[in-house]
């Protein structure tokens, strides 16, 4: 599910927006702010989805009790999102970026 959402974002949201941004910059005009915001939001969404996606791929072969596996999975998704959010907040404070 996460991989499908991420692929959709890249194919139908990020790449077309990037093409419009690059065309505007090459044409000497400022890119449309809405297009830039859309590409940025979808890129950020893909970043937030990447942590649970990698976890799910690595954890697909482990033994989790069937009754609580969905609750466990949702907990790990929440922890992954919080970790990415903390990394985003910290990245804004690193000198040079």
C-alpha positions in Angstrom: 0.0 0.0 0.0 2.8 2.5 1.0 4.8 1.6 -2.2 1.8 2.2 -4.4 1.0 5.6 -2.8 4.7 6.6 -3.2 4.8 5.5 -6.8 1.6 7.3 -7.6 3.0 10.5 -6.0 6.2 10.3 -8.1 4.6 9.4 -11.4 1.6 11.7 -11.3 2.4 14.5 -8.9 6.2 15.0 -8.4 7.6 14.4 -11.9 5.0 16.5 -13.8 5.5 19.3 -11.2 9.2 19.1 -11.6 8.9 19.3 -15.4 6.8 22.5 -15.0 9.3 24.0 -12.5 12.3 23.2 -14.8 10.6 24.6 -17.9 9.7 27.8 -16.0 13.3 28.2 -14.8 14.7 27.6 -18.2 12.3 30.1 -19.7 13.5 32.7 -17.3 10.3 33.0 -15.2 9.6 32.1 -11.7 7.8 28.8 -11.2 4.2 28.8 -10.0 4.1 28.7 -6.2 1.2 26.2 -6.2 3.2 23.7 -8.4 6.3 24.1 -6.1 4.1 23.6 -3.0 2.5 20.5 -4.5 5.8 18.9 -5.4 7.2 19.7 -2.0 4.2 18.3 -0.1 4.2 15.0 -2.1 8.0 14.7 -1.6 7.5 15.2 2.1 4.7 12.6 2.1 6.9 10.1 0.4 9.6 10.7 3.0 7.1 10.1 5.8 5.9 6.9 4.1 9.4 5.5 3.5 10.1 4.6 7.1 7.1 2.3 7.5 7.6 1.0 4.0 11.2 -0.1 4.7 10.1 -1.5 8.1 7.2 -3.5 6.5 9.6 -4.9 3.8 12.1 -6.0 6.4 9.5 -7.3 8.9 7.5 -9.3 6.4 9.2 -12.5 7.4 9.1 -12.2 11.2 6.7 -14.0 13.4 4.1 -11.7 15.0 1.0 -13.0 16.8 -1.8 -12.7 14.3 -4.3 -11.2 16.7 -2.2 -8.1 17.4 -0.2 -7.7 14.2 -2.3 -4.8 12.9 -2.0 -2.9 16.1 1.8 -3.6 16.2 2.1 -2.4 12.6 0.2 0.8 13.3 2.4 1.5 16.3 5.5 1.1 14.2 4.1 3.4 11.6 3.5 6.0 14.2 7.0 5.7 15.6 8.4 5.9 12.1 6.5 9.1 11.3 7.6 10.6 14.6 11.2 9.8 13.8 11.0 11.4 10.4 9.3 14.5 11.9 12.1 14.8 14.4 14.8 14.5 11.7 13.0 17.2 9.6 13.0 19.5 12.6 16.7 18.9 13.3 17.7 19.3 9.7 16.5 22.9 9.7 19.0 23.7 12.5 22.1 22.2 10.8 24.5 24.9 9.6 25.0 25.1 5.9 21.6 23.8 4.9 
